Amino acid sequence: MDKDIIDKVRVSYGKCLQDPHFIDKFYDRFLASSPEIKPRFSNTDYAKQKQILGHAINMLVMFPKGNRIAVNVLERVRETHSSSQLNIRPELYQLWKRCLMETVRECDPTAATEILLAWDAILQLGIDFIVRGYKKKYQSAY
């Protein structure tokens, strides 16, 4: 993936994080996006979940460059979100992406079409990687 695209997303994400409510805005939007979403978070520690999301977005941005840490993290997400574990159906990722991009548009005042297209490309690359593992059977480590 073009370094310019990654840099645009990295800069935009930094602007989003200047809004102390960025992650809260995303979760408000995401939880309201479908009746299927909110119950999946019924026992969630939101303080921890917000940290996880921030980390996950960073990994998604680093993933296209083949960063080994990012690849390992997304491999773990692929496993935990598969049909044999959390069963996060592939179509739910498009909902997640739409809510994240709407929140980016709200929190980054410079997020014009070019920046949003960069976000879309980077997020979709990671989503495609995760979704390819949906049907794979993973053994529980517990």
C-alpha positions in Angstrom: 0.0 0.0 0.0 1.2 3.5 -0.8 3.0 5.2 2.1 1.1 8.4 1.3 -2.2 6.7 2.1 -0.9 5.3 5.4 0.5 8.7 6.3 -2.9 10.4 5.6 -4.7 8.0 7.9 -2.0 8.3 10.6 -2.3 12.1 10.6 -6.1 12.0 10.5 -6.2 9.5 13.4 -4.0 11.9 15.4 -6.5 14.7 14.8 -9.3 12.4 15.9 -7.6 11.6 19.1 -7.4 15.3 19.9 -11.1 15.0 20.6 -11.2 13.3 24.0 -14.6 11.8 23.2 -13.6 10.2 19.8 -13.8 6.6 21.0 -17.0 7.3 23.0 -18.6 8.9 19.9 -17.7 5.8 17.9 -19.2 3.4 20.5 -22.4 5.5 20.8 -22.7 5.4 17.0 -21.8 1.7 16.7 -24.0 0.4 19.6 -27.0 2.3 18.0 -26.3 1.0 14.5 -28.0 -2.4 14.8 -30.0 -4.3 17.4 -27.5 -7.0 17.0 -24.5 -4.9 18.3 -25.5 -3.7 21.7 -26.1 -7.2 23.3 -22.6 -8.3 22.2 -21.2 -5.6 24.5 -23.5 -6.2 27.5 -20.7 -7.4 29.8 -18.0 -5.1 28.5 -15.6 -3.2 30.6 -15.7 0.0 28.4 -12.5 1.5 29.9 -10.6 -1.6 28.7 -12.6 -1.8 25.5 -11.7 1.8 24.6 -8.0 1.0 25.0 -8.4 -2.1 22.9 -10.1 -0.1 20.1 -7.4 2.5 20.1 -4.7 -0.2 19.9 -6.6 -2.0 17.2 -6.9 1.1 15.0 -3.1 1.6 15.4 -2.6 -2.0 14.3 -4.9 -1.6 11.3 -2.8 1.5 10.2 0.5 -0.4 10.6 -0.8 -3.7 9.0 -0.5 -2.6 5.3 3.3 -2.1 5.8 3.6 -5.7 7.0 4.5 -4.7 10.6 5.0 -8.0 12.4 3.3 -6.8 15.6 0.3 -5.6 13.6 0.1 -8.9 11.7 0.2 -10.8 15.0 -2.5 -8.7 16.6 -4.8 -9.1 13.5 -4.2 -12.8 13.5 -5.3 -12.9 17.1 -8.4 -10.8 16.2 -9.1 -13.1 13.3 -9.0 -16.1 15.6 -11.1 -14.6 18.5 -13.7 -13.1 16.1 -14.1 -16.3 14.0 -17.3 -18.4 13.8 -15.9 -20.8 16.3 -15.3 -18.2 19.0 -17.1 -14.7 19.2 -18.8 -15.4 15.8 -18.6 -11.9 14.5 -20.2 -12.3 11.1 -18.3 -10.8 8.1 -21.1 -8.3 7.3 -20.8 -6.7 10.8 -17.3 -5.4 9.9 -18.8 -3.1 7.2 -21.1 -1.6 9.9 -18.1 -1.2 12.2 -16.2 0.5 9.4 -19.0 2.8 8.5 -19.5 3.9 12.1 -15.7 4.5 12.5 -15.5 6.5 9.3 -18.5 8.6 10.3 -16.8 9.3 13.6 -13.6 10.2 11.8 -15.5 12.6 9.6 -17.0 14.2 12.7 -13.7 14.4 14.7 -11.2 15.3 12.0 -12.1 18.6 10.4 -9.8 17.9 7.5 -11.3 14.6 6.6 -12.4 15.3 3.1 -13.0 12.7 0.4 -9.3 11.9 -0.2 -8.7 11.2 3.5 -11.8 9.1 3.9 -10.8 7.1 0.9 -7.5 6.4 2.5 -9.2 5.3 5.7 -11.5 3.1 3.7 -8.6 1.4 1.9 -6.7 0.8 5.1 -9.6 -0.5 7.2 -10.8 -2.7 4.4 -7.4 -4.3 4.0 -7.4 -5.3 7.7 -11.1 -6.3 7.6 -10.5 -8.6 4.6 -7.6 -10.3 6.5 -9.8 -10.8 9.6 -12.8 -12.1 7.6 -10.7 -14.7 5.7 -10.4 -16.5 9.0 -14.1 -16.4 9.9 -14.9 -20.1 9.0 -11.5 -21.4 10.2 -11.7 -23.7 13.2 -9.5 -22.5 16.0 -8.7 -24.6 19.1 -9.2 -22.8 22.4 -6.0 -22.2 24.3 -8.0 -22.6 27.6 
